[in-house]
Amino acid sequence: MVKVPVLRTGKVAAPQGADHASVRSVFPAKTAIVDVNPPASPWIDRTVAAQLSEKAGLAAPKSEVTLDFVPPVTREAPRSTSTRRGRTDWAQSLTNSLRLTDTALVAASVFAGFALNTRGLSLSAESPEYTRHLAMGLILGLLWLGSLEVYRTRDPKVLGVGPEEYKRVLSASFRVFGFLGIVAVVFRLDAVSSFVLVSLPLGLVSLTGSRWSFRRWLSHEKSRGRCLSRAIVVGEPQDVRYVIKQINRKSGAAYDILGACLPGARRGAVLKVDHLRVPVLSSIYGISDTVRQTGANAVIVAGPVPGGNQFIQELGWRLEENAAELVLAAALTNVAGPRIHWRPVEGLPLMHVDIPHYSGGKHTLKRLMDITVSASALLLLSPILLLLAGIVHRDSPGPVLFRQERVGRRGTTFRMLKFRSMVVDAESRLEELNTQDEGAGVLFKIRGDPRVTRCGRWMRKYSLDELPQFWNVLVGNMSLVGPRPPLAREVSGYERHTHRRLLIKPGITGLWQINGRSDLPWDEAVRLDLYYVENWSIAGDLMIMWRTFRAMIQPNGAY
């Protein structure tokens, strides 16, 4: 068994015992790959075609498929390997825990509906009505649990990933009660009403609540390098680098990268990915053996590979025998799931990407939510707003509110409101502080800005200075969630693609607010804003607002 050390943060590490003094280049300089502990015999670079002719594994494309590539449908795969890697221990344990929890919650919800029915109707245990209600409850419970199983609500692939997990729970539940409602109408069953009025809402709240609790636990475990799929990334060096960067961009990623398999490479090389050193485990023609040796349960193909579609098809057959998943990384980036639809045509999987819309019914619903929430916030927070206004007035001379011209949707300007957190002549002192600018791109950032007042520091820390912007939302200049509202001088320095931030209204909060705030690099802030512009949803806005509330309680990156 080849042991590949992996940092428990989900990052990858070089093989132990690497002699850094003997590092030498085995790839062209532009690939930034070095060979650590090279083989005893010198490795002379050869073309992929030359290596293909020598490999007995995933060979060059042939007109016939050999027995090695016949799927396990026609010949039995090794049972021990399938059992060992069919599911990781953490996934099996989590699935079993969810199954037990779901059973208990469904039983409790159904019993609540049954109890309401029998007590409300004063039914005795000996009456036929009591038996009928009991039978209805048992049937409902079994159907509900069966539906949760059939719709794969506990599939490890969706646990803790996006809204799909919740959608499956809701869909499975509503289908059962929809079927039950039809049966009740056809056969005139009065016993169904209490189950619909009590069991359904109680069950939905408890089931989604338990999923949320398990999701928080799973996210915590992943951030500590646990509960991750062990993965190998396959492809050209530049593609492998990109995929590993995206996976390691954020703690809590789904994969623990064991290493890479590159065309023409041999074990012992190291691929540099920023500050990481990713072990090269083999050539792309030794993947099957590498999967067995490392215990990987996923292989990520990071782009075009020599051999094309036939290589990927044969690789999939090989991985079936090892019970490892084949994952294809699409070249399309920064597109959210709701805009992506798969439509296979005669065995060819076609990925359709919906065009983003910047007006219409969804935007009308967003505006209604903006009006409702902003009006309620101004009313409920009015005592706090008055208190903050008094503090600002007493802290330093000048107006309580700071009005500044910002650029809104489609380049229109508006006057944004904030509680004043700086001295009155802050703008005139900007030039003398330019040498201390810590920001990238067009943003001006400086830690410990001397222009910030005493109360301004803690107001900024907890984002309290931005509360007056609820008025901007109410009158329609801004939205609750959106890109950061830029200054006119910042917009003048935008690159062409950055102007897409102005396709929708700016927001009080957004992805930039919950992902680092002022600590966020300019390029990353632009990427997050553009992602939001093209992929936003009402459910996503609600999630961002919830995470913003948490960020205000535990502030980080605000100055």
C-alpha positions in Angstrom: 0.0 0.0 0.0 1.5 3.4 -1.0 0.9 5.8 1.8 0.4 9.4 0.6 0.5 11.9 3.4 -2.4 14.4 3.3 -2.6 17.5 5.5 -5.7 17.2 7.7 -7.0 20.6 6.6 -7.8 19.1 3.2 -4.6 20.4 1.6 -2.1 18.1 -0.1 1.4 17.5 1.0 4.6 16.2 -0.6 5.6 12.5 0.1 7.4 12.0 3.4 11.1 11.8 3.2 11.4 14.0 0.2 15.0 15.1 -0.4 14.6 18.8 -1.3 18.2 19.1 -2.0 17.8 16.7 -4.9 15.0 18.5 -6.6 15.2 18.6 -10.3 12.8 19.6 -13.1 11.0 16.8 -15.0 8.5 19.0 -16.8 9.0 22.1 -18.8 9.6 25.1 -16.6 6.2 26.7 -17.4 4.5 23.7 -15.6 6.3 24.4 -12.4 6.6 20.7 -11.6 9.6 19.2 -9.8 10.6 15.6 -9.3 11.2 14.6 -5.7 13.2 11.4 -5.0 13.5 10.5 -8.8 13.7 6.9 -9.9 17.1 5.2 -10.0 17.2 5.2 -13.7 17.2 8.6 -15.5 13.8 9.6 -16.9 14.0 10.8 -20.4 11.0 12.8 -21.5 9.0 11.0 -24.2 5.9 11.9 -26.1 2.6 10.7 -25.0 2.2 8.6 -28.1 5.4 6.8 -27.3 4.3 6.0 -23.8 0.9 4.9 -25.1 2.4 2.1 -27.1 4.1 0.7 -24.1 1.2 0.8 -21.6 -0.9 -2.3 -21.1 -3.4 -0.5 -18.9 -5.5 2.3 -20.3 -4.1 1.9 -23.8 -4.3 4.1 -26.8 -7.7 4.1 -28.5 -8.5 0.8 -30.2 -11.2 -0.5 -32.5 -12.0 -3.2 -30.0 -12.6 -3.2 -26.2 -10.5 -5.8 -24.4 -11.7 -7.9 -21.5 -10.0 -5.6 -19.1 -12.6 -3.0 -19.9 -15.7 -5.1 -19.8 -18.0 -3.6 -17.1 -18.8 -5.7 -14.0 -22.3 -6.3 -15.5 -20.8 -9.1 -17.6 -18.1 -10.3 -15.2 -18.2 -10.1 -11.5 -16.2 -7.3 -9.8 -14.1 -8.2 -6.7 -16.5 -8.2 -3.8 -13.9 -7.1 -1.2 -13.0 -4.0 -3.2 -16.6 -3.1 -3.8 -17.5 -3.6 -0.2 -14.5 -1.6 1.0 -15.0 1.4 -1.2 -18.7 1.3 -2.0 -19.3 3.9 0.7 -16.9 5.5 3.1 -17.5 4.8 6.8 -18.5 8.4 7.6 -21.1 8.4 4.8 -22.6 5.1 5.9 -22.7 6.2 9.5 -24.3 9.6 8.7 -26.9 7.9 6.5 -27.8 5.4 9.2 -28.1 8.2 11.8 -30.4 10.2 9.4 -32.5 7.1 8.8 -33.0 6.6 12.6 -33.7 10.3 13.1 -36.2 10.4 10.2 -38.0 7.3 11.6 -38.4 8.9 15.0 -39.5 12.3 13.7 -42.0 10.8 11.2 -43.4 8.5 14.0 -43.8 11.5 16.3 -45.5 13.6 13.7 -47.9 10.9 12.7 -48.7 10.1 16.3 -49.4 13.8 17.0 -52.0 13.7 14.2 -53.4 10.5 15.4 -53.7 11.7 19.0 -55.5 14.9 17.9 -58.0 12.9 15.9 -58.8 10.3 18.5 -58.9 12.7 21.5 -60.8 15.3 19.6 -63.4 12.8 18.5 -63.4 11.1 21.9 -62.8 7.7 20.3 -62.3 4.6 22.5 -59.7 2.0 21.7 -62.4 -0.5 21.0 -64.3 1.5 18.4 -64.0 0.8 14.7 -63.2 4.5 14.1 -60.2 4.2 16.4 -58.9 1.2 14.5 -59.4 3.0 11.2 -57.5 6.0 12.4 -54.7 3.8 13.7 -54.4 1.9 10.4 -54.4 5.2 8.5 -51.5 6.5 10.8 -49.5 3.3 10.3 -50.0 3.4 6.5 -49.0 7.1 6.4 -45.9 6.5 8.4 -44.7 3.6 6.2 -45.5 5.6 3.0 -43.7 8.6 4.3 -40.5 6.7 5.3 -40.6 4.8 2.0 -40.9 8.0 0.0 -37.9 9.5 1.9 -36.0 6.4 0.9 -37.2 6.3 -2.7 -36.3 9.9 -3.4 -32.9 9.4 -1.9 -33.1 12.1 0.6 -30.1 10.6 2.5 -27.8 10.3 -0.6 -24.3 11.3 0.6 -23.9 13.2 -2.7 -26.5 15.8 -1.6 -25.9 15.8 2.2 -24.7 19.2 3.2 -24.5 20.5 -0.5 -26.8 23.3 -1.6 -30.6 23.2 -1.4 -31.1 19.8 -3.1 -31.2 17.9 0.2 -34.1 20.0 1.4 -35.9 19.9 -1.9 -35.9 16.1 -1.9 -37.3 16.0 1.7 -40.1 18.5 0.7 -40.9 16.7 -2.6 -41.0 13.3 -0.9 -43.3 14.5 1.8 -45.7 16.5 -0.4 -46.1 13.6 -2.8 -47.1 11.3 0.0 -49.7 13.7 1.4 -50.9 14.5 -2.1 -51.5 10.8 -2.7 -53.2 10.5 0.7 -55.5 13.5 -0.1 -56.6 11.9 -3.4 -57.4 8.6 -1.6 -59.3 10.5 1.1 -61.5 12.3 -1.5 -62.1 9.1 -3.5 -63.0 7.0 -0.5 -64.4 9.8 1.7 -62.0 9.2 4.5 -62.4 11.8 7.3 -59.4 10.6 9.2 -56.9 12.3 6.8 -57.7 15.9 7.8 -55.8 15.9 11.2 -52.8 14.2 9.6 -52.6 16.9 6.9 -53.1 19.8 9.4 -50.8 18.5 12.1 -48.5 15.7 10.9 -47.4 17.4 7.6 -46.3 20.8 9.0 -44.8 19.2 12.1 -43.0 16.6 10.1 -41.6 19.1 7.5 -40.3 21.4 10.3 -38.7 18.6 12.2 -37.2 16.8 9.2 -35.7 20.0 7.7 -34.5 21.0 11.1 -32.7 17.7 11.7 -31.1 18.1 8.2 -29.9 21.5 9.2 -28.4 20.2 12.4 -26.6 17.3 10.6 -25.4 19.8 8.0 -23.8 22.0 10.6 -22.1 19.0 12.1 -20.9 17.8 8.7 -19.6 21.3 7.8 -17.7 21.4 11.0 -16.2 18.0 10.4 -15.2 18.9 6.9 -13.5 22.1 8.0 -11.3 19.9 10.2 -10.4 17.6 7.3 -12.8 14.8 8.2 -15.7 13.3 6.3 -14.1 13.9 3.0 -14.0 11.8 -0.2 -10.4 10.7 -1.0 -9.8 12.0 -4.5 -7.2 11.9 -7.3 -7.2 14.6 -9.9 -6.4 13.6 -13.5 -5.5 15.8 -16.5 -3.0 18.3 -17.8 -1.0 20.3 -15.2 -2.8 23.6 -15.8 -6.3 21.9 -15.5 -5.3 19.9 -12.4 -4.0 23.1 -10.8 -7.3 25.0 -11.5 -9.5 22.2 -10.0 -7.3 21.8 -6.9 -7.4 25.6 -6.4 -11.2 25.6 -6.5 -11.5 22.6 -4.2 -9.1 24.1 -1.6 -10.5 27.7 -2.0 -12.8 27.2 0.9 -12.6 25.0 4.0 -15.2 22.3 4.1 -14.7 21.2 0.5 -16.1 17.7 -0.4 -12.7 16.2 -1.4 -9.4 15.4 0.3 -6.9 15.5 -2.6 -4.5 12.6 -2.4 -2.5 13.6 -5.5 -2.5 13.9 -9.2 -2.1 11.7 -12.3 -0.6 13.6 -15.2 0.2 12.6 -18.9 3.8 11.4 -19.2 4.5 11.7 -15.4 5.9 9.2 -13.0 5.4 8.7 -9.3 7.6 10.9 -7.2 7.1 14.2 -9.0 5.4 17.1 -7.3 3.0 19.6 -8.9 3.2 23.1 -7.4 -0.3 24.6 -6.8 0.3 28.0 -5.2 1.9 27.2 -1.8 0.8 23.5 -2.0 2.9 20.6 -3.2 0.7 18.0 -4.8 2.2 14.5 -5.1 2.2 13.1 -8.6 1.1 9.5 -8.1 1.4 8.1 -11.6 0.8 8.7 -15.3 -2.8 8.9 -16.4 -2.3 5.3 -17.7 -1.7 3.9 -14.2 -4.8 5.3 -12.6 -6.5 2.0 -11.8 -3.6 0.7 -9.9 -3.1 4.0 -8.1 -6.7 4.0 -6.9 -6.3 0.5 -5.4 -3.0 1.5 -3.8 -4.1 4.8 -2.3 -7.7 3.8 -1.3 -9.2 6.7 -3.3 -12.9 6.6 -3.8 -13.2 9.4 -6.4 -11.2 10.3 -9.6 -11.7 13.8 -10.9 -11.0 14.3 -14.6 -9.9 18.0 -14.8 -10.2 18.6 -18.5 -9.3 17.1 -21.9 -7.0 14.1 -21.6 -5.1 12.1 -24.3 -7.4 9.4 -25.7 -10.5 11.6 -25.4 -13.9 10.1 -24.9 -12.7 6.5 -25.2 -10.2 7.0 -22.5 -12.9 8.4 -20.1 -15.2 5.5 -21.0 -12.6 2.9 -20.3 -11.5 4.7 -17.1 -15.1 4.6 -15.9 -15.2 0.8 -16.5 -12.0 0.4 -14.6 -13.3 2.5 -11.7 -16.4 0.4 -11.5 -14.3 -2.6 -10.5 -12.6 -0.5 -7.8 -16.0 1.0 -6.7 -14.6 4.5 -7.1 -16.6 7.4 -8.6 -15.7 9.1 -11.8 -16.1 12.9 -11.6 -15.8 15.1 -14.7 -14.9 18.8 -14.0 -16.8 21.0 -16.4 -14.9 23.9 -18.0 -17.8 26.1 -17.2 -17.3 28.1 -14.0 -19.3 30.4 -11.7 -22.7 29.1 -12.9 -25.1 27.9 -10.2 -27.0 24.7 -10.3 -30.5 26.1 -11.1 -29.2 27.5 -14.4 -27.7 24.1 -15.5 -29.9 21.4 -17.1 -28.7 18.1 -18.5 -30.4 16.8 -21.6 -28.9 13.6 -22.9 -29.3 13.0 -26.7 -28.5 9.4 -27.9 -26.0 8.8 -25.1 -24.4 12.3 -25.5 -24.9 14.3 -22.3 -25.6 17.9 -23.2 -25.3 20.6 -20.6 -27.7 23.5 -21.1 -27.0 26.8 -19.3 -30.0 29.1 -18.9 -29.5 32.8 -19.8 -29.6 35.0 -16.7 -32.6 37.4 -16.5 -32.3 40.8 -15.0 -36.1 41.6 -14.9 -39.3 39.8 -14.7 -41.4 38.0 -12.0 -38.5 36.9 -9.9 -37.2 40.5 -9.6 -40.8 41.6 -8.7 -40.8 39.1 -5.9 -37.4 40.3 -4.8 -38.7 43.9 -4.7 -41.7 42.9 -2.6 -39.4 41.3 -0.1 -37.2 44.4 -0.1 -40.1 46.6 0.7 -41.5 44.3 3.4 -38.2 43.7 5.2 -36.9 47.3 5.0 -40.1 48.8 6.2 -40.3 46.4 9.1 -36.7 46.9 10.0 -37.0 50.7 10.0 -40.0 50.4 12.3 -38.6 47.8 14.7 -35.1 49.3 14.8 -36.2 52.9 15.3 -35.2 53.0 19.0 -31.8 51.7 18.1 -31.5 54.1 15.2 -32.3 57.0 17.5 -29.8 55.8 20.1 -27.0 55.5 17.5 -27.9 59.0 16.1 -27.4 60.4 19.6 -24.1 58.6 20.1 -22.7 59.9 16.8 -23.9 63.5 17.6 -22.1 63.5 20.9 -19.0 61.7 19.8 -17.7 64.2 17.2 -18.8 67.5 15.6 -20.7 67.1 12.3 -23.9 65.7 10.8 -25.3 62.4 12.1 -25.8 61.0 8.7 -23.2 60.6 6.0 -24.6 61.0 2.4 -22.4 59.8 -0.4 -23.1 59.5 -4.1 -22.9 55.8 -5.2 -23.5 54.1 -8.6 -26.5 51.9 -8.7 -28.3 49.7 -11.3 -27.3 50.4 -14.9 -25.0 53.2 -13.9 -27.7 55.5 -12.3 -26.4 57.4 -9.3 -28.1 57.8 -5.9 -27.2 59.2 -2.5 -26.4 56.4 -0.1 -27.1 56.9 3.7 -24.9 55.8 6.5 -24.3 56.9 10.1 -21.2 59.1 10.0 -18.2 57.0 11.2 -15.4 59.4 10.1 -14.4 62.9 10.8 -16.0 65.7 8.7 -13.0 66.3 6.5 -12.3 62.7 5.7 -12.5 63.1 2.0 -10.0 65.9 1.9 -7.5 63.8 3.8 -7.7 60.9 1.4 -4.8 62.0 -0.7 -2.3 62.0 2.2 -3.3 58.5 3.0 -2.9 57.0 -0.5 0.6 55.8 0.3 -0.8 53.5 3.0 -3.5 52.0 0.8 -3.7 48.2 1.5 -6.5 47.5 -1.1 -6.1 45.9 -4.5 -7.8 47.0 -7.6 -9.8 50.2 -7.4 -10.7 49.9 -3.7 -9.1 52.0 -1.0 -8.5 50.1 2.2 -6.4 50.9 5.3 -6.3 49.3 8.7 -6.5 51.7 11.6 -7.7 54.5 9.4 -7.0 57.7 11.5 -10.1 59.4 10.0 -12.4 56.9 11.8 -14.1 58.3 15.0 -14.2 56.5 18.3 -17.8 55.3 17.9 -17.2 54.8 14.2 -14.8 51.9 15.0 -17.3 49.7 16.8 -20.1 50.7 14.6 -18.1 49.6 11.5 -17.1 46.4 13.3 -20.7 45.4 13.8 -22.0 47.0 10.5 -24.3 49.3 12.6 -23.3 52.3 10.5 -25.1 50.8 7.5 -28.5 50.5 9.2 -29.8 53.8 7.5 -29.4 52.0 4.2 -32.8 50.3 4.9 -34.2 53.7 3.7 -32.3 53.3 0.4 -33.9 49.9 0.0 -37.4 51.1 0.8 -37.2 53.9 -1.8 -35.8 51.6 -4.4 -32.1 52.7 -4.8 -30.8 49.5 -3.3 -31.8 46.0 -2.5 -31.3 44.0 0.7 -28.9 41.6 -1.0 -26.7 42.5 -4.0 -23.2 43.6 -5.1 -21.4 46.2 -3.1 -22.5 49.8 -4.0 -19.4 51.4 -5.7 -18.2 54.9 -5.9 -18.1 56.7 -9.2 -14.3 56.8 -9.2 -14.2 53.1 -8.6 -16.5 52.4 -11.6 -14.2 54.6 -13.8 -11.4 52.1 -13.1 -13.5 48.9 -13.8 -12.4 46.4 -16.3 -15.0 45.7 -19.0 -16.4 42.5 -17.4 -16.6 44.2 -14.0 -19.3 46.5 -15.2 -21.7 43.5 -15.1 -21.9 44.2 -11.3 -24.2 47.1 -12.3 -26.8 44.9 -14.0 -28.8 44.7 -10.7 -29.3 46.9 -7.7 -26.5 47.1 -5.1 -27.2 45.6 -1.7 -26.8 46.3 2.0 -25.2 42.9 2.2 -24.0 40.2 -0.2 -21.6 37.4 -0.8 -18.7 39.8 -0.2 -20.1 40.7 3.3 -20.2 37.1 4.5 -16.9 36.0 2.9 -14.3 38.3 4.5 -15.6 41.8 4.1 -12.6 44.2 3.9 -10.1 41.3 4.1 -11.4 40.0 0.7 -9.0 40.5 -2.2 -10.4 42.7 -5.0 -10.4 39.9 -7.6 -12.3 37.6 -5.3 -14.8 40.4 -4.4 -15.5 40.9 -8.1 -15.9 37.1 -8.7 -18.4 36.8 -5.9 -20.4 39.8 -7.1 -20.5 38.6 -10.7 -21.5 35.1 -9.5 -24.4 36.6 -7.5 -25.5 38.9 -10.4 -26.0 35.9 -12.7 -27.2 33.2 -10.2 -29.1 34.9 -7.4 -32.3 33.4 -6.1 -34.8 34.3 -3.3 -33.7 31.3 -1.3 -30.1 32.3 -1.7 -30.9 35.9 -0.5 -32.6 34.5 2.6 -29.5 32.4 3.3 -27.2 35.4 2.8 -29.3 37.5 5.1 -29.1 34.8 7.8 -25.3 34.5 7.4 -25.0 38.3 7.5 -26.7 38.3 10.9 -24.2 35.7 12.1 -21.3 37.8 10.7 -22.5 40.8 12.6 -22.5 38.9 15.9 -19.1 37.4 15.2 -17.5 40.2 13.1 -14.3 39.5 11.1 -12.6 41.5 8.4 -14.4 44.8 9.1 -12.3 48.0 9.4 
